[in-house]
């Protein structure tokens, strides 16, 4: 299993398959590269497909510090530079979208061919001028308290909300194990940061082609979030997945893979 040392004592776990133009999958808060298990076998046939575990998540080092979206973007930059990746398509699910926007803000677009944003808002917080956000302050503090007092119970309630249909127990079991690998201290720290980051200011500066993938079911993120991004990101396409909630890449994996593949191919 490959690991990349991005700073002394800090190793990122990643999967790396296939050959061709690189496509990097970036997971959401508390999740891991394992959630893209239905993407790697498909995309390795025509691309170099990579999926990494962000700092503190999955099999990567559970470092005590550095758990901000801005720092995860810096980690991503080191990852890209050390592997010598060029003309990259970045696919960011949930918090992974924030990591992409922070990366573009900090390091520019010169190395990026395209981005794919999966079911995320420009900000998760309900600001006075942004009422479609996922969290208000009581909701956010309640989740942080839940992580600190009974992380397993909070996740058992949260994970089913990511799906439109009922998820088999065997599937929820591995997801719970994967998300519980993130220590509660890290889980609450990054939840807070990713929930209050506001990327609205970055959107108008994005020029790379962007595919927006949103599930129709609105348990977590409203379709209005995708419509907002489509208005703000000039070179964007919005694709709605009618049979999905927060995870179209799992719930409608075949269609998701084909849509993303077609989008990348259209840029050649």
C-alpha positions in Angstrom: 0.0 0.0 0.0 1.6 3.3 -1.1 2.2 6.1 1.4 3.7 9.5 0.6 5.6 11.5 3.2 4.5 15.2 2.7 6.3 16.5 5.8 8.4 14.9 8.5 6.3 12.2 10.2 3.2 13.0 8.1 2.3 10.3 5.6 -0.7 10.3 3.2 -2.1 6.9 2.2 -3.2 6.8 -1.5 -4.3 4.4 -4.2 -2.8 4.8 -7.6 -4.0 2.7 -10.6 -3.9 2.8 -14.4 -2.1 5.1 -16.9 -2.9 8.3 -18.6 -4.1 11.7 -17.6 -4.4 11.8 -13.8 -7.8 12.0 -12.0 -7.6 12.6 -8.2 -10.6 11.7 -6.0 -10.8 13.7 -2.7 -13.2 12.5 0.0 -15.5 14.3 2.5 -15.1 15.0 6.1 -14.5 11.9 8.3 -14.6 9.7 5.1 -11.7 8.1 3.1 -10.5 7.0 -0.3 -12.4 3.7 0.3 -15.7 5.5 -0.5 -14.5 5.6 -4.2 -14.3 1.9 -4.5 -16.7 1.9 -7.5 -14.6 4.6 -9.3 -11.1 3.2 -9.3 -11.8 0.0 -11.3 -13.6 2.0 -13.9 -11.3 5.0 -14.4 -8.0 2.9 -14.3 -8.9 1.7 -17.8 -8.3 5.0 -19.4 -6.7 7.3 -16.8 -4.2 7.3 -14.0 -6.7 7.3 -11.1 -5.7 8.3 -7.6 -7.6 8.5 -4.4 -6.0 9.7 -1.2 -6.8 9.8 2.5 -6.5 13.3 3.8 -4.4 14.1 6.9 -6.0 12.5 9.9 -8.4 10.4 7.9 -8.4 6.7 6.8 -5.0 5.2 6.8 -3.1 8.5 6.7 -1.2 9.7 9.7 -3.5 10.9 12.5 -1.5 14.1 13.1 -2.5 16.3 16.1 -2.4 19.5 14.1 -3.0 20.9 10.6 -6.8 20.1 10.4 -8.1 23.0 8.3 -9.3 23.0 4.8 -6.6 25.5 3.8 -3.9 23.1 5.2 -5.4 20.1 3.5 -5.1 22.1 0.2 -1.4 22.6 1.0 -1.1 18.8 1.6 -2.7 18.2 -1.8 -0.3 20.5 -3.5 2.7 18.7 -2.0 1.1 15.4 -3.0 0.7 16.6 -6.6 4.2 18.1 -6.8 6.0 15.0 -5.3 4.2 12.7 -7.7 4.9 15.1 -10.7 1.2 15.1 -11.8 0.2 17.4 -14.7 -3.1 18.2 -16.4 -5.1 16.9 -13.4 -8.8 16.5 -13.1 -9.7 17.0 -9.4 -12.9 15.3 -8.2 -14.0 16.6 -4.8 -16.9 15.1 -2.8 -18.4 17.2 0.0 -15.5 18.7 2.0 -13.3 17.6 -0.9 -14.9 20.4 -2.9 -13.6 22.9 -0.4 -10.2 21.4 -0.6 -10.3 21.9 -4.4 -11.4 25.5 -4.2 -8.8 26.3 -1.6 -6.2 24.6 -3.8 -7.2 26.7 -6.8 -7.1 29.8 -4.6 -3.7 29.2 -3.2 -1.9 27.6 -6.1 -3.8 28.5 -9.2 -5.2 26.6 -12.2 -2.1 26.0 -14.3 -1.8 22.4 -13.4 -5.5 21.6 -13.4 -7.4 20.5 -16.5 -10.9 20.4 -14.9 -12.8 19.9 -11.6 -15.7 17.8 -10.6 -17.7 19.0 -7.6 -19.9 16.4 -5.9 -22.8 17.6 -3.7 -21.4 20.5 -1.8 -22.3 24.1 -1.0 -20.2 27.2 -1.5 -20.3 27.3 2.3 -21.9 24.8 4.8 -22.8 27.6 7.2 -26.1 29.5 7.2 -24.7 33.0 6.9 -27.1 36.0 7.1 -26.9 36.3 3.3 -26.7 32.6 2.6 -29.7 30.7 4.0 -29.2 27.5 2.0 -26.3 26.5 4.2 -26.4 23.1 6.0 -25.5 24.3 9.5 -26.5 27.1 11.9 -24.5 27.6 15.1 -26.7 25.4 17.3 -26.6 22.6 14.8 -22.8 22.7 14.4 -22.1 22.9 18.1 -24.6 20.0 18.6 -22.7 17.8 16.2 -19.3 18.7 17.7 -20.7 17.8 21.2 -22.0 14.5 19.8 -18.5 13.7 18.4 -17.0 14.3 21.8 -19.6 12.4 23.8 -20.6 9.5 21.6 -18.9 9.5 18.2 -20.2 6.1 17.2 -23.9 7.0 17.9 -23.5 10.3 16.0 -22.1 8.5 12.9 -24.8 5.8 13.1 -27.3 8.6 12.7 -25.4 10.6 10.1 -24.3 8.0 7.6 -27.8 6.9 6.5 -28.6 10.5 5.8 -26.1 10.4 2.9 -28.2 8.0 0.9 -31.6 8.2 -0.7 -32.4 4.5 -0.2 -31.9 2.3 2.9 -28.3 1.1 3.0 -27.6 -2.6 3.7 -26.2 -3.2 7.1 -23.0 -4.7 5.7 -22.3 -1.5 3.8 -23.0 0.7 6.8 -20.7 -1.5 8.9 -17.6 -0.7 6.8 -18.5 2.9 6.5 -18.9 3.2 10.3 -15.5 1.4 10.8 -13.9 3.7 8.3 -15.2 7.0 9.8 -14.6 5.9 13.4 -10.9 5.6 12.5 -10.7 9.4 12.7 -10.0 10.3 16.3 -12.8 12.4 17.9 -10.4 15.3 18.5 -9.6 15.5 14.7 -13.2 14.8 13.7 -14.5 17.8 15.7 -11.7 20.1 14.7 -12.1 19.6 10.9 -15.9 19.6 11.2 -15.8 23.1 12.6 -13.3 24.4 10.1 -15.0 22.9 7.0 -18.4 24.1 8.2 -17.5 27.7 8.6 -15.3 28.1 5.5 -16.9 30.4 3.0 -15.7 29.8 -0.6 -18.2 32.1 -2.3 -15.5 34.7 -2.8 -13.4 32.2 -4.9 -16.1 31.1 -7.4 -16.0 34.0 -9.8 -12.2 33.5 -10.3 -12.6 29.8 -11.4 -12.0 29.4 -15.1 -11.3 25.6 -15.5 -14.2 23.5 -16.8 -16.3 22.3 -13.9 -18.8 19.5 -13.7 -21.3 19.8 -10.8 -22.9 16.5 -9.7 -25.8 16.7 -7.2 -28.3 14.2 -5.9 -31.9 15.2 -6.1 -32.8 13.9 -2.6 -32.3 16.8 -0.2 -31.5 15.2 3.1 -28.2 17.0 3.5 -27.4 19.4 0.6 -30.1 21.1 -1.5 -30.1 21.1 -5.3 -30.2 24.9 -4.9 -26.6 24.6 -3.9 -25.7 23.2 -7.3 -27.8 25.8 -9.0 -26.0 28.5 -7.1 -22.6 27.1 -8.1 -23.7 26.8 -11.7 -24.6 30.5 -11.7 -21.3 31.6 -10.0 -18.8 29.4 -11.8 -18.7 30.6 -15.4 -17.5 27.4 -17.2 -19.7 24.9 -15.3 -22.2 22.2 -16.1 -24.8 21.0 -13.6 -25.8 17.3 -13.6 -28.6 16.1 -11.4 -28.8 12.5 -10.2 -32.4 11.6 -9.6 -31.8 8.4 -7.6 -29.2 9.8 -5.2 -28.7 11.9 -2.1 -25.2 12.9 -1.0 -23.3 10.0 -2.7 -24.2 9.7 -6.4 -20.9 7.9 -7.0 -22.1 5.1 -4.8 -25.9 5.2 -5.4 -25.7 5.7 -9.2 -22.1 4.6 -9.7 -22.5 3.4 -13.4 -24.1 6.7 -14.5 -21.8 8.8 -12.4 -18.7 7.2 -13.9 -20.0 7.6 -17.4 -21.0 11.2 -16.9 -17.6 12.1 -15.4 -15.7 10.2 -18.0 -17.8 11.8 -20.8 -17.1 15.3 -19.3 -13.3 14.7 -19.2 -13.3 13.2 -22.7 -15.2 16.3 -24.0 -12.3 18.5 -23.0 -9.8 16.7 -25.3 
